[in-house]
Amino acid sequence: MTEAERLVRRWMESGDHSLLAEDVRWRVSPGYPVPHRDWHGRAAVANGFFPTLRRRFPHWRIAVESFSPLADGRLLASGAYDARDAGGRSGQVPFLHVWTVRDGTIAGVEAVADFAAFAIAAPDGEQG
């Protein structure tokens, strides 16, 4: 396991925003239930991105299936978010993340997720 993977796993388990660089760049694909695609800075991520996401999805857990180091030093993560929305509906949201680690902190993430998969989930959480 690489140092980058250890750091990203630690962040995923704890949600500790101090593990993010002050100038972190948080980019998400269209379809994320947030008003912007690009968030810059720890404060914007901690006080903007996550509270907005949590209003729509009070329960949110990251389930990584695999990590793969990339040739340029970044880290690819694939898996699914285990999500429950404010209406109580549960489902899975498949994702790919590309993480950038710099000087022992998370300097960036580019996240692509299939929120349409959640939108078509059956009431019991099974995918349609």
Contacts in CASP RR format, 6 or more apart in sequence:
PFRMAT RR
TARGET T0000
AUTHOR 0000-0000-0000
METHOD contacts of the structure
MODEL  1
MTEAERLVRRWMESGDHSLLAEDVRWRVSPGYPVPHRDWHGRAAVANGFF
PTLRRRFPHWRIAVESFSPLADGRLLASGAYDARDAGGRSGQVPFLHVWT
VRDGTIAGVEAVADFAAFAIAAPDGEQG
1 9 0 8 1.000
2 69 0 8 1.000
2 75 0 8 1.000
3 101 0 8 1.000
3 104 0 8 1.000
4 69 0 8 1.000
4 73 0 8 1.000
4 74 0 8 1.000
4 75 0 8 1.000
4 99 0 8 1.000
4 101 0 8 1.000
5 67 0 8 1.000
5 69 0 8 1.000
5 75 0 8 1.000
7 19 0 8 1.000
7 101 0 8 1.000
7 104 0 8 1.000
7 105 0 8 1.000
7 106 0 8 1.000
8 67 0 8 1.000
8 75 0 8 1.000
8 77 0 8 1.000
8 99 0 8 1.000
8 101 0 8 1.000
8 106 0 8 1.000
9 64 0 8 1.000
9 67 0 8 1.000
10 16 0 8 1.000
10 19 0 8 1.000
11 19 0 8 1.000
11 20 0 8 1.000
11 106 0 8 1.000
12 62 0 8 1.000
12 64 0 8 1.000
17 42 0 8 1.000
17 45 0 8 1.000
17 46 0 8 1.000
19 105 0 8 1.000
19 106 0 8 1.000
20 41 0 8 1.000
20 42 0 8 1.000
20 45 0 8 1.000
20 46 0 8 1.000
20 105 0 8 1.000
20 106 0 8 1.000
21 41 0 8 1.000
21 42 0 8 1.000
21 102 0 8 1.000
21 103 0 8 1.000
21 105 0 8 1.000
21 106 0 8 1.000
21 107 0 8 1.000
21 108 0 8 1.000
22 41 0 8 1.000
22 42 0 8 1.000
23 40 0 8 1.000
23 41 0 8 1.000
23 42 0 8 1.000
23 107 0 8 1.000
24 40 0 8 1.000
24 41 0 8 1.000
24 42 0 8 1.000
24 45 0 8 1.000
24 105 0 8 1.000
24 106 0 8 1.000
24 107 0 8 1.000
24 108 0 8 1.000
24 109 0 8 1.000
25 38 0 8 1.000
25 39 0 8 1.000
25 40 0 8 1.000
25 41 0 8 1.000
25 100 0 8 1.000
25 107 0 8 1.000
25 108 0 8 1.000
25 109 0 8 1.000
26 38 0 8 1.000
26 39 0 8 1.000
26 40 0 8 1.000
26 41 0 8 1.000
26 44 0 8 1.000
26 45 0 8 1.000
26 49 0 8 1.000
26 108 0 8 1.000
26 109 0 8 1.000
26 111 0 8 1.000
27 37 0 8 1.000
27 38 0 8 1.000
27 39 0 8 1.000
27 108 0 8 1.000
27 109 0 8 1.000
27 110 0 8 1.000
27 111 0 8 1.000
28 34 0 8 1.000
28 37 0 8 1.000
28 39 0 8 1.000
28 49 0 8 1.000
28 111 0 8 1.000
28 112 0 8 1.000
28 113 0 8 1.000
29 37 0 8 1.000
29 111 0 8 1.000
29 112 0 8 1.000
29 113 0 8 1.000
30 37 0 8 1.000
31 113 0 8 1.000
31 115 0 8 1.000
31 116 0 8 1.000
32 53 0 8 1.000
32 111 0 8 1.000
32 113 0 8 1.000
32 115 0 8 1.000
33 52 0 8 1.000
33 53 0 8 1.000
33 56 0 8 1.000
33 57 0 8 1.000
33 115 0 8 1.000
34 49 0 8 1.000
34 52 0 8 1.000
34 53 0 8 1.000
35 52 0 8 1.000
36 49 0 8 1.000
39 45 0 8 1.000
39 48 0 8 1.000
39 49 0 8 1.000
53 60 0 8 1.000
54 60 0 8 1.000
55 86 0 8 1.000
56 85 0 8 1.000
56 86 0 8 1.000
57 81 0 8 1.000
57 83 0 8 1.000
57 84 0 8 1.000
57 85 0 8 1.000
57 86 0 8 1.000
58 84 0 8 1.000
58 85 0 8 1.000
58 86 0 8 1.000
59 82 0 8 1.000
59 83 0 8 1.000
59 84 0 8 1.000
59 90 0 8 1.000
60 81 0 8 1.000
60 82 0 8 1.000
60 83 0 8 1.000
60 84 0 8 1.000
61 81 0 8 1.000
61 82 0 8 1.000
61 83 0 8 1.000
62 79 0 8 1.000
62 81 0 8 1.000
62 82 0 8 1.000
63 79 0 8 1.000
63 80 0 8 1.000
63 81 0 8 1.000
63 82 0 8 1.000
64 77 0 8 1.000
64 78 0 8 1.000
64 79 0 8 1.000
65 78 0 8 1.000
65 79 0 8 1.000
65 80 0 8 1.000
66 77 0 8 1.000
66 78 0 8 1.000
66 79 0 8 1.000
67 75 0 8 1.000
67 76 0 8 1.000
67 77 0 8 1.000
68 75 0 8 1.000
68 76 0 8 1.000
68 78 0 8 1.000
69 75 0 8 1.000
69 76 0 8 1.000
70 76 0 8 1.000
70 98 0 8 1.000
74 98 0 8 1.000
74 99 0 8 1.000
74 100 0 8 1.000
74 101 0 8 1.000
75 98 0 8 1.000
75 99 0 8 1.000
75 101 0 8 1.000
76 96 0 8 1.000
76 97 0 8 1.000
76 98 0 8 1.000
76 99 0 8 1.000
77 95 0 8 1.000
77 96 0 8 1.000
77 97 0 8 1.000
77 98 0 8 1.000
77 99 0 8 1.000
78 94 0 8 1.000
78 95 0 8 1.000
78 96 0 8 1.000
78 97 0 8 1.000
79 94 0 8 1.000
79 95 0 8 1.000
79 96 0 8 1.000
80 92 0 8 1.000
80 93 0 8 1.000
80 94 0 8 1.000
80 95 0 8 1.000
81 92 0 8 1.000
81 93 0 8 1.000
81 95 0 8 1.000
81 113 0 8 1.000
82 90 0 8 1.000
82 91 0 8 1.000
82 92 0 8 1.000
83 90 0 8 1.000
83 91 0 8 1.000
83 92 0 8 1.000
83 93 0 8 1.000
83 118 0 8 1.000
84 90 0 8 1.000
84 91 0 8 1.000
85 118 0 8 1.000
89 121 0 8 1.000
89 123 0 8 1.000
89 125 0 8 1.000
90 121 0 8 1.000
90 124 0 8 1.000
90 125 0 8 1.000
91 117 0 8 1.000
91 118 0 8 1.000
91 121 0 8 1.000
91 125 0 8 1.000
91 127 0 8 1.000
92 117 0 8 1.000
92 118 0 8 1.000
92 121 0 8 1.000
92 125 0 8 1.000
92 127 0 8 1.000
93 113 0 8 1.000
93 114 0 8 1.000
93 115 0 8 1.000
93 117 0 8 1.000
93 118 0 8 1.000
94 113 0 8 1.000
94 114 0 8 1.000
94 117 0 8 1.000
95 111 0 8 1.000
95 112 0 8 1.000
95 113 0 8 1.000
95 114 0 8 1.000
96 111 0 8 1.000
96 112 0 8 1.000
96 113 0 8 1.000
97 109 0 8 1.000
97 110 0 8 1.000
97 111 0 8 1.000
97 112 0 8 1.000
98 109 0 8 1.000
98 110 0 8 1.000
99 106 0 8 1.000
99 108 0 8 1.000
99 109 0 8 1.000
100 106 0 8 1.000
100 107 0 8 1.000
100 108 0 8 1.000
100 109 0 8 1.000
101 107 0 8 1.000
117 127 0 8 1.000
120 127 0 8 1.000
120 128 0 8 1.000
121 127 0 8 1.000
121 128 0 8 1.000
122 128 0 8 1.000
END
